[in-house]
Amino acid sequence: MTDAPAVVPPRSRWAWNPFRLARRLPDAGFAYFLLLPAFIFLALFTVKPLIGSLISSTQKRNGDGFTLGNYERLATDEVFLRALGNNLLFSLITVPVSLGLAMLLAVLLHQNVRGRGFLRAGVFAPAILPMVAVAVIWMYFYQPNIGVINSILGAIGLPTPDWLGDPSLVLPSLMVMMIWKEAGFFMLFYLAGLQGIDPELEEASRLEGTGKFRHFWKVSFPLLMPTTLFAAIVALSDSIKMVDFVFVMTQGGPDNASNLLLFYIYKVAFAQHWPQFAAAISLVVVAVLVALALIQIKLMDRKIHYR
Amino acid sequence: MDRILTTSDRIERVLAWVAGLLWIAPLAYVFVRSVIVESPAGSRFGFDNLVNAWGAAPFGQYYLNTTLLVVGITLAQLVFGALAAYAFARFTFPFKNALFAFVLIQLMIFPEVFMSENYRTVAGFGLLDTITGIGLPYVASAFCIFFLRQAFMTVPNELVEAAQVEGSSRLGILWKVFLPAAKPSLIAYALVSVSTQWNNFLWPMIVATSDETRPITVGLVRFLAPETGMDFPKMAAGTVIVIGPLLAAFLIGQRGFINSFLRSGIK
């Protein structure tokens, strides 16, 4: 850009009006001026707490003196290890199942079925609801005595377990709820992906007499791979972030069987009043999130540079 | 489509309906349950539960708080995001790549993960239990910057040059060329942001300690919490009060909503 003004504006007492100032900046300076507001807040709520956590996590609980004890404790703290294990299991099951179901739903609702708009909206609806409201809804279903599921099971003479009270059932029960909420959301990603596939490919398969399942497996599925990779990253991050249901339904119990990482950070920081140890756990989670971001950047590389 | 339906087409259609109804059933159940009034004389249809629940907690105030919060955050994200995205999409400057990497690395980081430190920051500003304090950690979004930058990159250079010839300033070009050209992306991002923030719970729960600031999600949990044992009609009514308007808004605008998601390239 070459926009050297013919007349240099005279200095006035309005010179410190930021917009006036911005006009006279060279391009590079102007770009920094544009970045400033966003970067102030990004720094304030991610860089500052990151540094704060690094410092805090090496402090003793009473606040004086350097220690690596908080990190050593990570390896031995049973509740932390339980929450980590639970979260891993929760992520590794809900992500592939949500995406698989999302893909199936997208294929079913991509076709020209009667009432398609209604069905799409219905399947997507759970995705726009607050997680806490979803949690309340599913409490009806899981209540041991008067809950919907056990009423049905009892009526046909099947055992009626305590879904949220049994340590071996609570996490799978929460996973089902999470999948119900997430599948509709990712269905939308896949619908977008399917719209991007040339319909002539399906026509060709049909003329060749290729079965629908085979067509999906050999043509659609590979073409949807970029969507799958991107959705998987989003779903993984959701499975760490969207854990509000723990607060509403189980408080991490019974016996920490449904304790998840973010919930445990909350408990350590605000119930045990131990911000130093909470900071150490935060940093572990951040390390995972940054790794996910790096993978995502790699995946989007082409999109970023060549679009 | 006017070709003849094969057996497998029929099976797919049936499956589509089965799956759709399975997904809708839990929501339908809650709505039905909220309008069934139980009494010793038997169950009947009525809005008593909803009326009672509405009177038992300041849901109107909660709605107002959520609206202020969501509108404030979304506007701030769009303004700050558009400015930063414009810098990345349009200008060259020292450390540009490093600064963009700084944004990208934060795509996955959400403020709650540092809840303890951020609580301290917000407390330091004296903003605990204020709507500003709830919203502040979200006003700059790395995803918004990235997303709008992608949209701005597709703006044809000819449009920019034409505006320069007319003597537009650099901010004028952002306003007159880039923002109109990226309108679908701005709308799509606003929808994503509104629905995300509307549903947010953990951080608002930590910061808000009075009904004057509590958003609807925190209000709902609080409304249900003090009771010992399960009061199903009350739970159903409270839930419907919270999700009813949201679902109504979605269903009215769903075609546009879904299409804008689909077109936005959030995929």
HADDOCK unambig.tbl for C-alpha pairs under 7 A between the chains (distance, minus, plus):
assign (segid A and resid 27 and name CA) (segid B and resid 91 and name CA) 6.62 0.50 0.50
assign (segid A and resid 28 and name CA) (segid B and resid 91 and name CA) 6.99 0.50 0.50
assign (segid A and resid 28 and name CA) (segid B and resid 92 and name CA) 6.44 0.50 0.50
assign (segid A and resid 28 and name CA) (segid B and resid 93 and name CA) 4.60 0.50 0.50
assign (segid A and resid 31 and name CA) (segid B and resid 87 and name CA) 4.82 0.50 0.50
assign (segid A and resid 31 and name CA) (segid B and resid 91 and name CA) 6.49 0.50 0.50
assign (segid A and resid 34 and name CA) (segid B and resid 83 and name CA) 5.07 0.50 0.50
assign (segid A and resid 34 and name CA) (segid B and resid 84 and name CA) 5.40 0.50 0.50
assign (segid A and resid 34 and name CA) (segid B and resid 87 and name CA) 6.06 0.50 0.50
assign (segid A and resid 35 and name CA) (segid B and resid 83 and name CA) 6.51 0.50 0.50
assign (segid A and resid 35 and name CA) (segid B and resid 84 and name CA) 4.49 0.50 0.50
assign (segid A and resid 35 and name CA) (segid B and resid 87 and name CA) 6.66 0.50 0.50
assign (segid A and resid 37 and name CA) (segid B and resid 80 and name CA) 6.12 0.50 0.50
assign (segid A and resid 38 and name CA) (segid B and resid 80 and name CA) 5.14 0.50 0.50
assign (segid A and resid 38 and name CA) (segid B and resid 81 and name CA) 6.68 0.50 0.50
assign (segid A and resid 38 and name CA) (segid B and resid 84 and name CA) 6.63 0.50 0.50
assign (segid A and resid 38 and name CA) (segid B and resid 140 and name CA) 5.13 0.50 0.50
assign (segid A and resid 41 and name CA) (segid B and resid 140 and name CA) 5.70 0.50 0.50
assign (segid A and resid 42 and name CA) (segid B and resid 140 and name CA) 5.87 0.50 0.50
assign (segid A and resid 45 and name CA) (segid B and resid 111 and name CA) 6.36 0.50 0.50
assign (segid A and resid 45 and name CA) (segid B and resid 118 and name CA) 6.39 0.50 0.50
assign (segid A and resid 45 and name CA) (segid B and resid 137 and name CA) 5.68 0.50 0.50
assign (segid A and resid 46 and name CA) (segid B and resid 111 and name CA) 6.76 0.50 0.50
assign (segid A and resid 49 and name CA) (segid B and resid 114 and name CA) 6.20 0.50 0.50
assign (segid A and resid 49 and name CA) (segid B and resid 117 and name CA) 5.20 0.50 0.50
assign (segid A and resid 49 and name CA) (segid B and resid 118 and name CA) 6.33 0.50 0.50
assign (segid A and resid 52 and name CA) (segid B and resid 117 and name CA) 6.66 0.50 0.50
assign (segid A and resid 53 and name CA) (segid B and resid 117 and name CA) 6.90 0.50 0.50
assign (segid A and resid 108 and name CA) (segid B and resid 12 and name CA) 6.27 0.50 0.50
assign (segid A and resid 108 and name CA) (segid B and resid 16 and name CA) 5.24 0.50 0.50
assign (segid A and resid 109 and name CA) (segid B and resid 16 and name CA) 6.29 0.50 0.50
assign (segid A and resid 113 and name CA) (segid B and resid 13 and name CA) 5.92 0.50 0.50
assign (segid A and resid 119 and name CA) (segid B and resid 20 and name CA) 5.14 0.50 0.50
assign (segid A and resid 121 and name CA) (segid B and resid 254 and name CA) 6.82 0.50 0.50
assign (segid A and resid 122 and name CA) (segid B and resid 20 and name CA) 6.41 0.50 0.50
assign (segid A and resid 122 and name CA) (segid B and resid 23 and name CA) 6.68 0.50 0.50
assign (segid A and resid 122 and name CA) (segid B and resid 24 and name CA) 5.43 0.50 0.50
assign (segid A and resid 123 and name CA) (segid B and resid 20 and name CA) 5.79 0.50 0.50
assign (segid A and resid 123 and name CA) (segid B and resid 23 and name CA) 5.45 0.50 0.50
assign (segid A and resid 123 and name CA) (segid B and resid 24 and name CA) 6.54 0.50 0.50
assign (segid A and resid 128 and name CA) (segid B and resid 195 and name CA) 6.26 0.50 0.50
assign (segid A and resid 129 and name CA) (segid B and resid 199 and name CA) 6.73 0.50 0.50
assign (segid A and resid 129 and name CA) (segid B and resid 243 and name CA) 6.61 0.50 0.50
assign (segid A and resid 130 and name CA) (segid B and resid 199 and name CA) 4.13 0.50 0.50
assign (segid A and resid 131 and name CA) (segid B and resid 199 and name CA) 6.72 0.50 0.50
assign (segid A and resid 132 and name CA) (segid B and resid 217 and name CA) 6.59 0.50 0.50
assign (segid A and resid 133 and name CA) (segid B and resid 239 and name CA) 6.01 0.50 0.50
assign (segid A and resid 137 and name CA) (segid B and resid 30 and name CA) 6.85 0.50 0.50
assign (segid A and resid 188 and name CA) (segid B and resid 262 and name CA) 6.88 0.50 0.50
assign (segid A and resid 189 and name CA) (segid B and resid 267 and name CA) 5.35 0.50 0.50
assign (segid A and resid 192 and name CA) (segid B and resid 262 and name CA) 5.15 0.50 0.50
assign (segid A and resid 227 and name CA) (segid B and resid 267 and name CA) 5.93 0.50 0.50
assign (segid A and resid 230 and name CA) (segid B and resid 267 and name CA) 6.78 0.50 0.50
assign (segid A and resid 237 and name CA) (segid B and resid 108 and name CA) 6.80 0.50 0.50
assign (segid A and resid 244 and name CA) (segid B and resid 201 and name CA) 6.73 0.50 0.50
assign (segid A and resid 244 and name CA) (segid B and resid 202 and name CA) 6.53 0.50 0.50
assign (segid A and resid 248 and name CA) (segid B and resid 221 and name CA) 6.95 0.50 0.50
assign (segid A and resid 262 and name CA) (segid B and resid 113 and name CA) 6.86 0.50 0.50
assign (segid A and resid 269 and name CA) (segid B and resid 116 and name CA) 6.01 0.50 0.50
assign (segid A and resid 275 and name CA) (segid B and resid 116 and name CA) 6.27 0.50 0.50
assign (segid A and resid 282 and name CA) (segid B and resid 113 and name CA) 5.83 0.50 0.50
assign (segid A and resid 282 and name CA) (segid B and resid 114 and name CA) 6.21 0.50 0.50
assign (segid A and resid 286 and name CA) (segid B and resid 109 and name CA) 6.86 0.50 0.50
assign (segid A and resid 289 and name CA) (segid B and resid 108 and name CA) 5.59 0.50 0.50
assign (segid A and resid 289 and name CA) (segid B and resid 109 and name CA) 6.19 0.50 0.50
assign (segid A and resid 290 and name CA) (segid B and resid 105 and name CA) 6.17 0.50 0.50
assign (segid A and resid 290 and name CA) (segid B and resid 108 and name CA) 6.62 0.50 0.50
assign (segid A and resid 293 and name CA) (segid B and resid 105 and name CA) 5.70 0.50 0.50
assign (segid A and resid 293 and name CA) (segid B and resid 107 and name CA) 6.18 0.50 0.50
assign (segid A and resid 293 and name CA) (segid B and resid 108 and name CA) 5.53 0.50 0.50
assign (segid A and resid 294 and name CA) (segid B and resid 105 and name CA) 6.73 0.50 0.50
